[in-house]
Amino acid sequence: MSYICPVCGFEGLPEPAYNEFDEASYEICLCCQFQFGVDDDVELDNGEYMNREDTHKLYRTNWLKDGAKVFDPSDYPTEYQNDGKVKPEALRSQLKNINVML
């Protein structure tokens, strides 16, 4: 069974990004390279931490601006990538998994 990345929508995580106790898996998404429990731990200037959904959105925005590069092309389906980036049609499909539209 595979799970959906809440950042890029890729259905290929070996375990859920967060368990039933809301604890991070520390897995790294093979598509967008987000590491749960690390990249979602963003401290703001005032000493508070950004909420998880906002860190996902921020990371996703930057990943998309950078061209939606595939972190591990050898483990990401070759038919969905081109030149190390997620093909636009595959990207739209992935993002629909997390209710995000391009």
Secondary structure, 3 states (H helix, E strand, C coil): CCEECCCCCCEEECCCCECCCCCECCCECCCCCCECCCCCCCECCCCCECCHHHHHHHHHHHHHHCCCECCCCCCCCHHHEECCEECHHHHHHHHHHCCCCC
